[in-house]
Amino acid sequence: MKKTYFLTVCALLSCTMFRAQENVNEELISKVAEEISSVEESATDLETLTDKLYELENDPVRINSGNYREILRLFFLSEYQIRALVEYVRINGRIVSPREILNIKGFDAGTVRRMLPFITLGDTRGILSRRVWLRQNMLANLSLKSGCNDTTQKGSQIKALIKYGIETGSFSAGFTIEKDAGEKFLSGNPPLPDFLSGYICYTGKGMVKKVIAGDFSARFGFGNIINTGFRTGLSLAEPGLLSVECEIRPYTSTDENNFFRGTAAVIGGKTAEITLFASLNNIDATTATDKDSVNYVKSLYTAGIHNTSGTLLKKDILKEFTWGINIAGYFRNLTAGLLLTENTFSLPFLPSESEPENFYDISGRKNLLAGFYYSAALGRFIISGEAATGPDLHPAAVQSFTFVPSDRISFSFLYRYFSPAFCSFHGKGVFSGSKPANTEALFGNIKFEAAKNLFLSAGTEIKRHMWVKYLANFPSHELRSEIRAKYYPEKLNIEAIYNYCLSESNLNGKTGMPEIKTVKTNTFSLRIKYMPEEYLTLLTRADLKTCSHTDGAGMLISQYAALEFKRLPLRLWFRYCIFSTEGWDTRIYAYENDLVNSFSIPALYNKGTRTYMMAEWNISGKIYLRFKYGITSKIINSDTEEFSDEIKFQVRIRL
C-alpha cells in the first residue's frame, strides 16, 4: 500500500513533464458508464455506445441539413434539442459557427462542447469530405486474470477479442471474433471461434437507404418490442433521450444471443420508409425432456460463456427465426410508425410450474407482437408514446411528456405499463437493460440551470411489480430518487449526486414462512474534475453508501489522472482507489478506463484497494498500442490480505 501511495505522489509531482487531454469519446463513455453502473451490474450497452461514437467520429452529423433523421444520430441529445435544432435551421438557414448553436433554445455550453467532435457544418458525409476512398479499422484485445485454476474449463484463461471493419464509398463490411476466459479458441466441425460475427452493408441516398446481409441489430420506437442496441433512459436525474427511434445497423458487439442474423433493408423517401428484416439465428438455451420424452426449452442461457461441459451443451441448441416489418412516417412535427414481428423457435418453451416467477413466461413455439409508436412536437411540448401487444392482448405501453417552459428549465414525465404476460425476446425496458415485463411505473424529472455553469436536476420513479419476481414471492413496490448538482466553470467540474432506493423482497429465512423486508439504500457521491492546464486532468471521487439492514456503511475514495507526453505520442491513465464496505449490500460500482471495446465496472466490497495504470502509444497516427495492468487487494478475516490482478493488451489499427 505504501508503494502505491509513492507511485501516486510521483505521478502528480511529475505532471510538468506531461501533456494531458482526455479523448472526447472516452469522456462520454465514462459518463454514461457511471450512470449505468449506479443502478445495475451489467454494462453490455457500452459496447454499442462505443461503436456509435466512433461511427459519428468517422461520419459527422450534418446539422445544416435540417434533416430530423440525420440529426437524430446525435443520440445523446434530448428529443426537444433535436427538434429545436431542426426548426432553427429551417427558419434561420445555415449555422456558420458552433458558437451560434448556443442561441438555440435548449442548448448550453456543455452540450455544445459534447457535440463538436461529432458534427460538421458542411454538406457532405464525413468519409467523402475527407476524400478517403478506403477506410479500415482493426482491433485486437488480450486479457488475463490471475488466480483461476479451474480444471473443468476447456481452454486457456486468456480472453481475446478481434474486430475488423472496412469502408469504401457506400459499402462497408466487418467481422468480430471473441473468446472468453476458459473457452477454446477453435472448436466444432469445422473448427471455428466460439463467437464469430460478420456483416456486409450498403448505405444509399436514393430509395434504397440501407441493406445489411449478415449480423445486424435493430431498434424501433421505444424499444419495447425490439431493441438490440443501446437502451432508452439512463439515470433518473439525467434520463437522456426518451423518445422513439428507428434504426438498423451492422452488429459489431459481443452479446452472443441478442442480435439478428440474416438480412434487413430500409426503403423509402423523404417522409416515409419501410424496414423489412428476416433472421435465422442459433441461440443458447437450457433444455429438458418431459414425461413424453419431448425436448423443450426450460430457460434461455444469456451469459455467452462456454468453458465447461455443461455450458457447451447449451451453446446454439435453439434455432430462432424472426421476421418483421416496420413502417415509419417522418413529418415536420410528427414521427409515427407501425411494427409487426414474430419469433418462431425450433423447440417449444415450457415454463417450470414449481417457480411462480415463471408463471407468465411464454409457452409454445411462437411469439407474435404488434406495436404503434409516435413522437409529436407542439411548441415547447414533446409528447411520445408506444403501445404493443400480441394475440393474447397482454399489453405494454409507454407514454412520455416533456415540457420546456424556458431555455433554463425543463420537465419530463414518463408512464410505463408492462403486463406480467407481455413477452418480448429482443426488447429492452426504459431505464433498464432487461426485457420489459411485470412493471408499472411513473417517472418525473426536472432540470434547471440555476446560474451560469450551475445545473440542478432531480428525478423520482415509483414502480410496482404486479406479479412475483426474483427474490420477491409477492407483488412488490419500489421507489427510486436521485438529485444532482453540477458546477462547470472553466477547467473545473464539480458534481454531487444523491440516490435513494426503497425496495421490497423476501427475508430468505431458512425455515418457516418467508418474511417481507423493506430495504432502504442511500448513496452519496462527490466527483471533482480539475484541469489546471492543458496537459493534466485529475478526478477525485468520494462515495458513501448505507443500507437499512446492515450495521455499517460502504465508503470509497479514489484519485484518477490522465496524462499525455509533450513530445512523445504516449498517453497514460492512473487511478488509486480505497474502499471499505460491510459486505455485498453496500457494494459500490466504479467504472474505470479500459481497452477500447472492453469494459470494466468492478463491484467493490469488503475492505481493500484497487489500482490500475494504462498506457497508449500512438504510432504514426494509425497504429495504437494500449496496455493495462490492474491489481485489487482485499483484507480477508481481518488479518489476511488477498491479491488478484489482470493484464490486458490491445492493438488498434486505423487506416
N, C-alpha and C positions, 0 to 999 in steps of 0.2 A: 504493500500500500504506500509506503514511503517513497519507493521508486516511482510509482505512478504520479504522486504529487510532484516529484522532482521533474518528471517529463513535462507536466503541465506548466510549471513555472518557466522552464526553459523555452517552451513554445511561445509563451506570452512575452518573455523578455526579448526574444529574437525577432519580433514582428517587424522591426525596421528593415530586415533583410528580405522581406516578402512583399508580394503584391497580391491582394485577395479580391476576388469578385465572384459571388455566387451565381451560378448558372440559373437563368430565369426559370427554365423548365424544372430544375430540381427544387427551386423555392416553391413553385406552385404545387409540385408533387408532395413536398414535405408538409405544406399547409393542409392539403386535402387528406393526407395520411393521418395527420394528427386528429382531424375531425372524425375519420372513420374509426381509428383505434380507440377513441374515447368512449365508444358505445358498443363495439363488437371486437371479437378476437381476430376475425379473418379480414384480409385486405386484398382479396382477389381482384377487386375492381381497379387496383392501382396499375396493373399491367396494361389494361385497356386505356387508362388515363395517360400513361406514358406514350403509348402508340399514337394517341390522338394529338398530344402536344408536339411530338416530332413531326407528325403529318402537317400540322399547322405551321411549324417552323420551316419545313421544306416548301410548303404551298400556302403562303399567307392569304388571309381573307381580304378580298377586295371590297372594302367598306363603301367605296364610292359607287359600287354597282347598284346600291339601294335595293338589292335583292334579299328578301327575307330569308330564303333558304341558304344563301351564301353566308350571311351574317350569323345565322343560327349555328354555324360551325364554331363560333366562339362560345362554347358550351358553358363556360364559367360565368357568362353574363346572365342576368335575370331576363325573363320574358319581357318585362317592361323596358329594360335598357335596349334590348334588341329591336323592339318595335319603335322606340323613340329614335334610335339611330337611323332606321329605315325612313321614318317620317321626316327627319331633319334633312336627309339627302334629297328626298323628293321635293321638299319645299324650297330649300336654300341652294341646292346644287352641290357641286363637288366640295369636299373638305380639303383644304390646301395645306393644313398643318395639324399635327397631332394635338397641339395646344387648343385648337378650335373645338375638339371633342368635349372639352370642359364646359363649353357653352350649352351642351345638350342636356336636357333635364334628365336627372337620374345618374349622372356621371360625376365622379370625384377624381382627385389626382391619383389616388391609389389604384383605382380601376383602370385609368388610362395607362399608368406605368405597367400594369399587368398585361394590357392589350398590345403594347408597342412591338414586342418581338414577333407577333403573330398576325399583323395587319400590313397592308400595302395601300398606298394612295393611288397606285397605278391601275390600269385597266386589264392587264393580262395576268394569267395564273403564274404562280411562283416559279415553276420549272421553266416555262417558256421565257419569262422575263430575265432569267439568269442565263439564257441561251445554252443550257446544258442539255445535250442530246441524250446522254445516258447517265443514269444515277444508280449507284449501287451502295448497299449497306450490309455489313456483316458483323455479327456479334457472337462471341463465344465466351461462356461463363463456366468456371470450375470452382467448386467449393467443397471443403472437407471439414467436418466437425470431429473433435476427439472424443474418446470415451465410449464409443459404441462397439461392443464385441458380440453382437447377437449372431450366433452361428446358424440360426434358422433363415437368415436372409440370403438371397440367392446371388447377389452381386456385390460389388465394391461399395464403400461408403462415400465415394465421390459423387457429387451432384453436378450434372452437366446440362448446359443449355446452349443451343446453336440456333441462330436466326440469320436468314439471308433474304434480302429483297432487292429487286431490280426494277427500274422505271425507265421507259423510253416513250416519249410522246404521250399518247392516250392509253398505253398499255403498261401494266405492272404485273409482277409475279414474285412469289417468295415461298419459303418453307420454314418450318420450325421443328426442331428436334429437342426432346427433353428426356433426361434420365434422372430419376430421383435417387436419393441415397438408399443403398441396399438392393437396387434393381440391376438386372443385367442390361448392358448397353444394347446387345442384339439378342433376340430370341425369336422363336417361332420358325415356321417353314413357309416361305423363305425367311431368313433371319432379317428382322427389321428392328429399329429402335423401339423402345417401349411406347413412346409417343411421337408420331410423325404426322405433321400437318402441312398442307400446301394449298396454293391458290393461283389462279390467273385472273386478272381483272382488266376490263376495258371501261374507260370513262369518256363519254362523248358529250357534245354540245347540242346535238340535234334531238330528234325524237327518242333515240335510244340513249338514255343518260348513263346507264351503268349496267354491265353484265359481269357476273362473277361465276367462275367454274372452279369447284374445289370446296374449300372450307370457308365459311363466312359467318358473321354474326349479324344480328338484326335487332331493331327496336322500333315499336310503333306505339303512338300515343304516350300514355304514362308508363308503359312497360308492364302493365298488369298481366297481359296475355303473353307477350313476347318482349323480352329484353335480355339479350345475352351479352350486353356491353356494360357501360358504366351506369350505376344505379341512379335513381331520382332522389334528390334530397341528401343533404349532408347532416350537419348538426342542427339543433333547434334554433340557435341564435343566428347561424349562417346557413340557411337552408339551401342556397344555391338555386339552380334552375328547376322551378316547379311548374313545368308546362309540358305540352305534347311535343313529340319529335318523331320523325320518320326517317329511318336510316338503315341501309345495309352496307356492310364494309367487309373487306377481307379479314379473316380471322388470323390473328398473329399472337394470341395469348396461349396460356398453357393449362387452362382448365380442361381436363380431358373428357368431359361429358357434356358441358353446357355450350354447345355450338352446333352449327348445321354443316352437313357435308353433302354437296350436290350442286345445284345451280340456282342463280337468282338474277332477275333482270328488273330494271326500272325503265318504264316507257311513258312518255308524256310530253306536254308542252309547258307554257309559262304558268298556267293556272290549275292544271290537273295532271296527275300522274298515277300510273298503276304499277304496283310491285308484285311480281309473281315469283314464287320460290318453291323448290322441292328438295327434300333431303332424305338420304338413307344413311344412317349412322349406327355404328356399334357402340353401345354404352355399357358401363359396369353395373352389375346387379347381384344381389344375393337371392338365390333360388332355392326352392324346396319341392318336395313331392307330396301330394295329398293322398288320401286313403285309396283313391282310384288309380294311383301311380301316374298322375298327370303332373307335369312340371309347371310351376307357377313362380311369379316374382314375389318374393317376400318383402324386399325393400331395395332401394337403389343405393349403390355404393359410390359416393361422390369424392372420396379422398384422392383418387387417382394414383395411389401408391401401390405397386405390385412387386413387393420384395420378399414375400413368403409364399409358401404353397397355398395357403388359404386365400390370400388376396389375388393370386394368379388365377384361381378358379372363378373369380368374379369378373375378370377382365373381358370386356367385349362380348359378354354372354347374351346380351339382349339387343335385338335389332329394332331400331326406331325409324319409322317412315313418317315424315312430316311434310305437309303441303300447306300453302297459304296464298291468299290474295289480299292485297291492301289497296284501296282506292282513296286518294287524298286530293283535296282541293285547296288551293292557296289563293286567297283574295287579299285585298288591301288591308282589311282589319279582321279577317276571319281565316282560320285554318280548321279544316274538318276532314274526317276520314272514317272509313269502314274497314274492318278487318275480319276475315274468316280464315280459320286454320284448324287442322285436325292432326292428331298423333295416332299412329297405329303401331302396335308392338307385336313382336313375334311370339311372346308368351303372355298369358293373362296375369293381371295383378289380383292377389287375394290377400287383403289386409288381415293381420292377426287379430282374432277375436279376443285374445287374452290381454290386449293392450288398448285401453279405452281411447288413448290419443290418436289411434289409427282408425277409429270407427268410421270417419267420414272420408278416408282415403279412397282413391279410385279403385274400382273393381271391374275387371274385364280387360279388353284389349284396345279399346278406342277412347279418345277424348276429343270431342268437338267443341270449339269455342267460337263465339262471335262477339264483336265489340264495336262501339261507336265512340269517337273522341272529338274534341273541338277545343279551340282557343280563340277568344274574341277580345279585341281591344276597343274600349269605349272611353275615349278621352284618357283620363288618369286611372281608369279601371281596367284590369285584366281579369277575365273570367275563363277558366279552363276546366275541363272535366272529361271523364271517361266512364263508360258503363259496359260491362261484359257479362256474359252468361253462357251456359251450354243448354242442351236439350232438356235437362232436368230442372232448368230455371233456378239454379242456385247462383245468386248474383254477386258481382263485385263492382264497386262504384267508387270513384274519386272525384271530388269537386273542390277546386281551389279558387280563391278570390284574393286579388292584390289591389291595393289602393295606395296611390302616391299623391297625397294632397299637396305636397310641395317638394322641391328638389332635395330637401334635407330630412324628410321623414317618409317612411313607408310602412304599410301594414300588410300582413299576409295571413290568410286563413285557409285551412285545408281540412276537409272531412273525408274519411275513407271508411268503407264497409266491405269486408270480405267474408262471405258466408263460410262457415266451417267446412262445407262440402264443395266449395269452389276449388277446382284443381287446375293449376297451370304449371306445366313442366318446364317452361322456359321463361317464366315471368319473374319479376322482382318487385317487391312491395316498396312503397315510398318510405324513405328513411331506413331501409333495410336491404341487405343483400339476399335475404331469404325469400322463399316463394310466398306470394300473398294468399293468406287463408286465416280463418278464425280470428279476425280482428275487426273491431270498430273503434275509431279514434278521431279525436278532434284536436287540431293543432292551431296555435295562434302565435304570431311573431310581430315584433316591432323593431325597426331600425331607425336611428336618429343621429344626425350629425349635430352634436351639441355645440361645438365650437370648431374653429379651424384645427384640423388634424385630430379632432377628438370624436370618436364614434361610439355610440352605445347601442346595444342590441339585446333583445331578450326573447325567449320563446318557451312555450309550455305545450305539452301534449298529454291528453288524458286518453288512456287506452283501456279497452275492455275485451277480454277473450271469452267468447260465448260458450266455448266447449273446453274440455280438459286439454292440457298441453304438457310438454315435458316439465317435470318437477312440480306440476300443479294438477292434481286429480279432481279439480273443481273449477267452475267458471271464476276467473280471476280478473283483477284490475291492476293497472299500472299508471303511475304519474311520473313524468319527467319534466324538469325545468332547467333552463340554462340562461345565465346572464353573462354578457361580455362587455368589457370596456377596452377600447383600443385607442392609443395615442401615438400618432405617426408624424412627429416632426422630422425635419431633415436629419439624417444619419442615426436616428433613434426610433425604435419601435417598441412600445410597451403594451402588453396585452394581459389583462386579468380575466380569468374565467371561473365561474362558479356553476357546478352541476349538482342537481338534486334528483334522486330517483327513489320512488316508493313502489315496491312490488310485493306480490303475494306468492307463496309457494308452500309445499309440504315441509313439515319438520323432519321427515325421514327418520322417524323413530324405528327402532329395531322390532319392537313388539307393540301390540295394541293398535288403536285407531290412530292413523296419521293426523297430526295437528296442523293447523294453518298458522303460518308465521308471516308477519309483515316485516319486510326488510327495508330499512331506510339507509341510503348511501349519500354522503356529502363529499364532494370533491372540489378542492380549491387549487388553482394553478396560476402561476405568475411567470411570464416569459418576457425577458428584456433582451432585445436585439440591438446591438450597438455597432455602428460602422464609423469609427473615429476618423479613418482615412480611406482612400480608395483601395488600399492594399490589405485591409483587415476587416473581417466580420466576426463578431463574438455574439454568442447567445447563451444567456444564463436562464435556467429554468428551475422552479421550485414547485413541488406538488404536495398536497396534504389530502388524505382520503380517510374518511371514517365510515364504519358500518355498524348498524344498530345492534347486531348480535355478536359482535366481537369486542373484547375489552380494550384493545389498543387501536392505534391508527397506522396508516401507511404513509410513509414520507419518502420523497425523492428530491435530490438536489443534483443538478448536472451543469457542466460547463462545456461549451462547444466552441470551436474555432475553425474557420475556413480561410485558407491562405493560398496565394499563388505567387510563385517566384517572379522576381522582377525581370531577370534576363534569361530564365530558363522556362520552357513550356511545361511547367510542373505545377500541379495543384495538390493541396493537402487538406484533409479533414481530420479533426481530432475531437474526441469527446470523452470526458470522465464523469461517471455517474455514481452516486452513493444512494442506496435505497434501504429502507427498513420498514417491513410491514408485519402485521400479525397473521400471516397466512394468506391463502388464496383469495379470500373475500375482500381483502384490502389491496389486492394487486394493482399495479399501475403500468399502463402501456406507454412505451416511449419509442416513437419512431426514430430510426437512425438511418443516415445516408448509407447507401449500399451500391452494388454494381447496377448498371443500367439494366432494367428489366429483371432485377432481383431485389426483393423487398424484405426488410427486417423490422418487425414490430414486436420485440420480445415483451412477454408479460413478466415483470419484475416483482418478486415476492420473497418473503423471509428477509434475511439481512445479508448484505453484501455490496459488491461494486460491479460495475460494468464499464469497460474501457474498450475503445476501438480507435484505430488510426487507418486512414485510407489515403492512397496517393494515386494520381493520374498523370501519366506522361503523354503529351501530345506530340506525335512525330509528324512533322510537315503538314499539320492541319488536317490530316487524313486518317492517320492511324492513332488510336488511343489505347494505351495500356493502363489498366486500373488494378490495384492490389489493395486488399483489405485484410486486416488482422484484428480480431476481437477476442476478448477474454472476459469471462464472468467468474467472480469468486463469491461463494456463499458460505456463511457460517452455519455449520451443522452441529446440533446438540451443544451449543454454547461454547464449544472449545475446539471444534474441528473445522478447518477451512477447506472447502472443496472447490476445485478449479475445473472449468471447461472452456475450451477455446475453439475457434474456427478460422480457417484460412480461405480466402476467395481471390480468384484471379480472373481478369477479363481482357479480351482483345476485341476492339471495335474498329471497323474499317468503314469509312465513308468516302466513296469515290464519285 
